[in-house]
Amino acid sequence: MSSQQEPQLDQKPLTPSKMQQQSPRLSTRLQHHPYQPPAGFDAVEPGVHHASTVIFPNVAAMRARDWRSKAGYTYGLHGTPTTFILEERLAALDGGRHCVLCPSGLSAIALVDLALLQQGDTMLLPSNVYGPSRELAERLLTAWGIEHRLYDARCTPDELAALITPQTRLLWLEAPGSVTMEMPDLRGLIAVARQHGVRTAIDATWAAGIALQPFDLGVDVVMQALTKYQSGGADLLMGSVTTRDDALHERLLLTHMRLGLGVSGDDVARVLRGLHTLPLRYHAHDASARRIAQWMQGQPAVAQVLHPALPGSPGHAHWQRDCCAAGGLFSVVFQPCHSAAQIDAFVDALQLFKIGYSWGGPVSLAVPYDVQLMRPPSHWPHAGGLVRLAIGLEDADDLIADLRQAMQRLIPTD
């Protein structure tokens, strides 16, 4: 061998005894370190588990586990200790037995629709339904052969019964309605649906498991956008679907798996943390909103305040019968003499109220809407513009002062 040649590596394989004696190298030790923390740790907040892969102790355990059962873990998408804890707490909050988490409130609505409807079916939506839910029905479900019909949220049980056909499979309810805040006759509408064998689902985000218990009224599915009150921080998106019926939950769970709906462990931890203060925050929002709504009723520029707890608001009697609280959301209808530009100027003039969608967070929000573009004419009797106010956790007197100074854009004092 010349001095320029590279020395040849020893090609002899390691014997078993040599393999046992050789310690794993650094990169292997980093992946397979033997240390395990001791059992017995406990704290107020559950641990945050991040996982796609779940490790099984052996092949038999892997084959024995069922991803549909909370008795064990199979894959991160189907649940970790963190997500199971939140699902169980939400089921208890809603008064149900089973809960699944979704990446947003809208995805939770889509889960219900896709699990319970198929080609040839029809669902009934209130005309004040959450806008993206209606868009889902109009743009996607219709293309797949699933029809929908709109009903007036103020309708009587007999009027709803007249809309039900043999193809009707699902009735959606909103309590109160999106933006326009009508409180429907839940008991009457649910009873009609049950008489006709129609499943019922309710968007109960406004109630947050506190103001209303829909399962006690006979609802089949409770959907919530945890983005709102449960989170409380205006910093995440998440939804939930809760049921009491085992077979119905199985149907939802299978669709949930097939759609690959998953949530972040960190976001789940934020919602779990928010649940500790949910009742306190909800009642604080409620108290401030009622006070501010009553003040708004006395303003000359205001035609009507739409707040379920206020006498004269659509469905107030139904709210009195079925609810025990009202949250922080209401809408203001302005006198028809005030133009859209004036109402926009009022919103722009607000300083503490920020302009933005959603609600249930710590900061108050204001959004103007053109309801004439959102509702069938016969379902909306007002000619004036509307502003939805979401009352946060600021001092109510400061919020009233902010509304007062902005109102001067509509009715100048000089």
matplotlib code that plots the C-alpha trace (Angstrom):
import matplotlib.pyplot as plt

x = [0.0, 1.4, 1.7, -0.9, -3.6, -6.4, -6.3, -9.1, -11.8, -12.3, -15.2, -15.8, -19.2, -19.6, -20.3, -23.4, -21.1, -19.4, -22.8, -24.0, -20.8, -21.0, -23.0, -25.5, -24.1, -25.3, -28.0, -29.5, -29.3, -31.2, -34.1, -34.1, -33.0, -34.1, -35.1, -38.8, -40.1, -41.6, -45.4, -47.5, -47.2, -50.4, -51.2, -54.2, -53.8, -53.5, -50.4, -50.2, -49.6, -48.3, -48.5, -49.0, -47.4, -48.5, -46.2, -47.6, -45.9, -46.2, -48.0, -50.8, -51.6, -51.5, -54.0, -56.3, -56.9, -59.9, -59.5, -63.1, -62.7, -61.3, -59.9, -56.6, -54.7, -54.0, -52.9, -52.7, -55.6, -58.0, -57.1, -54.5, -55.0, -55.3, -58.0, -59.9, -60.0, -61.5, -64.0, -65.2, -65.5, -67.4, -69.8, -70.5, -70.9, -73.4, -75.2, -74.3, -72.4, -70.0, -68.1, -65.7, -63.5, -63.1, -60.7, -63.4, -67.0, -67.7, -65.9, -68.2, -71.2, -69.9, -69.3, -72.9, -74.2, -71.9, -72.5, -76.3, -77.2, -76.8, -77.8, -81.6, -82.0, -83.2, -82.3, -84.1, -82.1, -83.4, -83.2, -81.0, -78.5, -74.8, -73.7, -71.0, -73.4, -75.8, -73.0, -72.0, -75.5, -75.8, -72.4, -71.3, -74.2, -76.5, -73.8, -73.8, -77.5, -78.4, -81.1, -82.0, -85.0, -85.0, -87.6, -88.4, -86.8, -90.0, -92.2, -94.7, -94.5, -97.4, -95.6, -92.5, -94.5, -95.8, -92.2, -91.3, -91.3, -90.5, -87.0, -86.4, -83.6, -82.2, -83.5, -80.9, -81.7, -79.9, -80.7, -80.6, -80.2, -77.0, -76.8, -80.5, -80.8, -84.3, -85.0, -87.0, -89.6, -87.2, -89.6, -92.3, -89.9, -88.0, -91.3, -92.5, -89.2, -89.4, -93.0, -91.8, -88.6, -86.3, -83.0, -82.3, -79.0, -78.5, -75.7, -75.5, -72.4, -74.2, -75.4, -71.9, -73.4, -74.6, -77.6, -79.4, -79.4, -80.6, -80.5, -83.2, -85.4, -85.0, -82.2, -80.1, -76.9, -75.3, -72.6, -70.5, -67.7, -65.2, -63.5, -65.9, -66.7, -64.9, -61.6, -62.2, -59.0, -59.8, -56.7, -57.7, -60.2, -62.0, -65.5, -67.3, -70.1, -71.8, -74.5, -76.2, -77.1, -74.4, -75.3, -75.5, -72.1, -70.7, -72.0, -70.4, -67.2, -66.7, -67.3, -64.9, -62.2, -62.8, -62.5, -59.3, -60.4, -57.8, -57.0, -53.8, -52.8, -51.7, -55.1, -56.9, -54.8, -55.9, -59.6, -59.1, -57.6, -60.5, -63.1, -62.0, -63.3, -66.0, -69.0, -67.4, -66.6, -70.0, -72.0, -69.7, -70.3, -74.0, -74.3, -72.5, -74.4, -77.8, -76.8, -75.4, -78.4, -80.8, -78.8, -78.9, -82.7, -83.0, -80.9, -82.9, -81.0, -82.0, -85.1, -84.8, -82.3, -82.2, -81.3, -83.2, -83.4, -85.0, -88.8, -89.9, -87.0, -88.1, -88.6, -88.2, -90.9, -89.1, -85.9, -87.7, -89.0, -85.9, -82.8, -81.2, -78.6, -77.9, -74.2, -72.6, -74.0, -76.7, -77.6, -78.8, -81.2, -80.9, -83.7, -84.2, -83.3, -79.7, -77.7, -75.3, -72.5, -73.5, -73.7, -70.3, -69.0, -70.5, -68.6, -65.3, -65.6, -65.7, -62.4, -62.8, -64.9, -62.7, -64.0, -63.8, -65.7, -66.3, -67.2, -66.7, -63.3, -62.1, -62.3, -65.6, -66.3, -68.7, -69.6, -72.2, -74.4, -76.7, -79.4, -81.5, -78.8, -78.8, -82.5, -85.6, -87.6, -90.5, -88.2, -86.8, -89.2, -86.7, -85.6, -82.7, -79.1, -77.8, -74.7, -73.9, -72.1, -70.1, -69.5, -66.1, -64.7, -64.1, -65.9, -69.5, -69.4, -66.4, -68.1, -71.2, -69.1, -67.5, -70.8, -72.1, -69.2, -69.5, -73.3, -72.6, -71.6, -75.3, -76.9, -74.5, -75.1, -74.2]
y = [0.0, 3.4, 6.2, 8.1, 5.5, 5.9, 3.3, 0.7, 0.6, -2.6, -4.2, -6.9, -6.7, -6.2, -9.3, -9.3, -9.1, -5.9, -4.4, -4.9, -3.3, -0.2, 2.7, 4.4, 7.5, 11.0, 11.3, 8.0, 8.9, 12.1, 10.2, 7.2, 8.5, 6.1, 8.7, 8.7, 11.4, 9.9, 9.5, 11.4, 15.0, 17.0, 20.7, 23.0, 23.0, 19.7, 19.0, 20.0, 16.9, 17.5, 14.4, 13.0, 9.6, 7.8, 5.1, 1.7, -0.7, -3.7, -4.9, -6.5, -3.2, -1.4, -3.9, -3.9, -0.1, 1.5, 5.1, 5.7, 4.9, 7.3, 4.3, 4.6, 6.6, 5.7, 8.8, 12.5, 13.4, 11.2, 12.6, 13.2, 13.6, 17.3, 17.1, 14.3, 16.5, 19.5, 17.3, 15.9, 19.2, 20.7, 17.8, 18.5, 22.2, 21.5, 18.8, 16.2, 12.9, 13.1, 16.0, 16.3, 19.3, 21.1, 23.7, 26.5, 27.1, 26.9, 23.6, 22.3, 23.4, 21.7, 18.5, 18.4, 19.0, 16.4, 13.8, 14.0, 14.9, 13.1, 13.6, 14.2, 15.5, 18.9, 21.0, 24.0, 27.1, 30.2, 33.3, 34.9, 32.0, 32.7, 34.0, 31.4, 28.6, 29.8, 30.2, 26.6, 25.5, 27.7, 27.1, 23.6, 21.5, 22.4, 21.4, 18.0, 17.5, 18.6, 21.3, 23.9, 26.1, 29.3, 29.8, 33.0, 32.7, 34.3, 31.6, 29.6, 25.8, 25.5, 27.6, 25.5, 22.3, 23.5, 23.7, 20.1, 17.5, 13.8, 14.9, 17.1, 15.6, 18.5, 21.6, 24.2, 26.7, 29.8, 31.3, 34.2, 34.8, 36.1, 39.9, 40.5, 38.7, 37.2, 34.6, 31.7, 29.6, 26.8, 24.5, 24.7, 24.3, 21.4, 19.7, 20.0, 18.6, 15.6, 14.9, 14.6, 12.7, 15.5, 15.9, 19.3, 21.1, 24.4, 27.0, 27.7, 29.9, 32.8, 30.8, 29.4, 26.5, 29.1, 31.0, 28.1, 24.3, 23.1, 19.4, 19.9, 21.3, 18.2, 19.3, 16.5, 18.3, 21.4, 23.2, 26.0, 28.3, 28.0, 31.0, 33.2, 33.0, 29.7, 31.1, 34.6, 35.9, 36.6, 34.7, 31.3, 29.4, 26.3, 24.7, 21.8, 19.4, 17.8, 15.0, 12.8, 9.9, 7.2, 6.3, 10.0, 10.6, 7.6, 9.1, 12.4, 10.9, 8.8, 11.9, 13.9, 11.2, 11.1, 14.8, 14.8, 17.5, 18.2, 21.0, 22.3, 21.1, 24.7, 26.1, 23.4, 24.4, 28.0, 27.0, 24.8, 27.8, 30.0, 27.6, 28.5, 32.0, 31.4, 32.0, 35.1, 36.6, 35.7, 37.4, 40.4, 40.7, 40.3, 42.9, 45.6, 44.8, 45.1, 48.5, 49.8, 48.5, 50.2, 53.5, 53.1, 52.7, 56.3, 57.8, 59.8, 58.3, 54.8, 53.2, 49.9, 47.9, 44.2, 42.4, 39.3, 40.4, 43.7, 43.9, 44.5, 42.7, 40.0, 36.7, 38.3, 36.1, 33.0, 34.3, 34.8, 31.2, 29.4, 31.4, 32.6, 35.0, 37.0, 37.5, 40.6, 40.8, 43.1, 45.1, 48.7, 49.7, 53.4, 55.7, 55.5, 59.2, 58.4, 57.4, 54.5, 57.0, 58.6, 55.2, 54.3, 57.6, 56.7, 53.4, 55.1, 57.7, 55.0, 54.9, 52.1, 50.0, 48.4, 47.4, 43.7, 40.5, 37.9, 38.5, 37.1, 38.5, 41.2, 44.2, 45.7, 45.5, 47.3, 46.3, 48.0, 45.7, 46.2, 43.8, 44.4, 42.5, 39.6, 38.9, 38.3, 41.6, 39.9, 38.7, 42.2, 45.0, 47.8, 50.4, 51.9, 50.8, 48.4, 48.2, 45.1, 45.8, 43.1, 44.3, 43.4, 43.7, 47.4, 49.6, 50.1, 53.9, 54.3, 52.4, 54.6, 57.7, 56.4, 55.7, 59.2, 61.1, 59.0, 59.5, 63.2, 62.4, 61.5, 64.2, 67.1, 69.0, 72.5]
z = [0.0, -1.0, 1.4, -0.6, -0.1, 2.5, 5.2, 4.8, 7.4, 9.4, 7.6, 10.2, 11.7, 15.4, 17.3, 19.7, 22.7, 21.2, 20.3, 23.9, 25.3, 23.0, 24.4, 22.1, 20.4, 21.1, 18.5, 19.6, 23.3, 22.6, 21.1, 23.5, 26.9, 29.6, 32.2, 33.2, 35.7, 38.8, 39.0, 41.4, 40.1, 40.3, 39.7, 39.2, 35.4, 33.5, 31.6, 27.9, 25.8, 22.3, 20.1, 16.7, 17.3, 20.5, 21.8, 22.6, 25.1, 22.7, 19.6, 21.5, 23.2, 19.8, 18.3, 21.3, 21.5, 19.9, 18.8, 19.6, 23.3, 25.9, 27.8, 25.9, 23.3, 19.7, 17.8, 18.5, 16.2, 18.3, 21.6, 24.3, 28.1, 27.5, 24.9, 26.8, 29.9, 28.0, 26.2, 29.5, 31.2, 28.3, 28.2, 31.9, 31.2, 28.5, 30.5, 27.9, 27.9, 24.9, 23.4, 20.4, 19.7, 16.4, 15.0, 15.0, 15.6, 11.9, 11.6, 14.4, 12.4, 9.3, 11.3, 12.4, 8.9, 7.3, 9.9, 9.9, 6.3, 2.9, -0.6, -0.9, 2.6, 3.7, 6.7, 8.2, 9.1, 10.9, 8.7, 11.4, 11.3, 11.6, 8.2, 7.4, 8.3, 5.7, 3.2, 3.9, 3.1, 0.0, -1.6, -0.6, 0.7, -2.1, -4.6, -2.9, -3.2, 0.4, 0.4, 3.0, 3.7, 5.8, 8.5, 10.4, 13.8, 15.3, 13.8, 15.8, 16.1, 13.7, 11.1, 11.5, 11.1, 7.8, 6.5, 7.5, 4.7, 4.6, 3.4, 6.5, 8.6, 10.7, 12.3, 13.3, 16.1, 17.3, 20.7, 20.2, 16.5, 15.0, 15.0, 15.3, 18.6, 18.3, 21.0, 19.5, 21.1, 21.7, 23.6, 20.9, 17.9, 19.4, 20.3, 16.7, 15.4, 17.7, 16.6, 13.0, 13.8, 12.9, 14.6, 16.3, 16.7, 18.4, 18.2, 21.9, 21.9, 23.4, 26.4, 27.1, 29.1, 31.7, 30.5, 28.9, 29.1, 25.7, 26.5, 29.1, 26.4, 24.2, 21.8, 20.2, 19.6, 21.2, 19.3, 20.7, 19.4, 22.3, 20.6, 22.5, 26.3, 27.1, 25.8, 27.1, 25.7, 22.0, 21.1, 19.7, 17.5, 18.6, 18.6, 20.3, 19.6, 22.5, 22.6, 25.1, 22.7, 22.3, 18.7, 17.7, 19.2, 17.3, 14.1, 14.8, 15.9, 12.8, 10.6, 12.9, 12.2, 8.5, 8.2, 10.2, 12.6, 15.2, 17.7, 19.2, 22.7, 23.6, 22.5, 24.5, 27.6, 27.1, 27.0, 30.1, 31.9, 30.8, 32.2, 35.8, 35.5, 32.9, 35.3, 36.8, 33.4, 31.9, 34.7, 34.6, 30.8, 31.5, 34.2, 32.2, 29.0, 30.6, 32.1, 28.8, 26.8, 29.1, 28.7, 24.9, 25.0, 26.2, 23.4, 20.8, 17.9, 18.9, 17.6, 19.5, 21.5, 20.7, 23.9, 25.0, 28.6, 27.8, 27.6, 24.0, 22.5, 20.1, 22.1, 25.5, 26.9, 25.7, 27.3, 30.6, 30.4, 29.4, 30.4, 33.6, 32.2, 29.0, 28.4, 26.9, 23.4, 22.0, 19.0, 18.5, 15.7, 14.9, 13.7, 9.9, 9.6, 10.3, 7.2, 6.9, 6.7, 10.0, 11.7, 10.4, 11.8, 15.2, 15.2, 14.0, 16.8, 19.5, 21.5, 24.0, 21.7, 19.0, 15.5, 15.0, 14.7, 17.4, 21.0, 24.5, 25.0, 27.4, 25.0, 23.9, 20.1, 17.7, 14.2, 11.9, 9.7, 6.8, 7.9, 4.8, 2.9, 5.4, 6.0, 3.8, 3.9, 5.7, 8.5, 9.3, 10.1, 10.7, 8.2, 10.3, 10.4, 13.1, 15.2, 17.2, 20.5, 22.4, 25.9, 27.3, 30.8, 31.0, 33.5, 32.4, 33.2, 30.9, 28.1, 28.5, 28.3, 25.1, 23.6, 24.6, 23.0, 19.8, 19.7, 19.3, 15.7, 15.1, 17.2, 17.7, 20.9, 19.5]

ax = plt.figure().add_subplot(projection="3d")
ax.plot(x, y, z, "-o")
ax.set_aspect("equal")
plt.show()
